Amino acid sequence: MLIFDEAISNLDQQTAEHFAQTINRLKGKVTMIFITHQVPKGLQVDEVVNMGQHAMQMSLVEEDV
């Protein structure tokens, strides 16, 4: 699994598109999660989850042992 957190936020458009082409070669071989404000042009994604203003609250569930 690869997790990209704002991986393209500081890239110019041409470099971001080149990054997308490179990442597209991994599609179907590895699970990838992108945390980003904008999906780079040309990136082939299966699903986009928009958290919006009402982001989901996540908490740790502790199990009794």
Secondary structure, DSSP 8 states (H G I E B T S, - for coil): -EEEESTTTTS-HHHHHHHHHHHHTTTTTS-EEEE-SS--TT---S------SS-----------
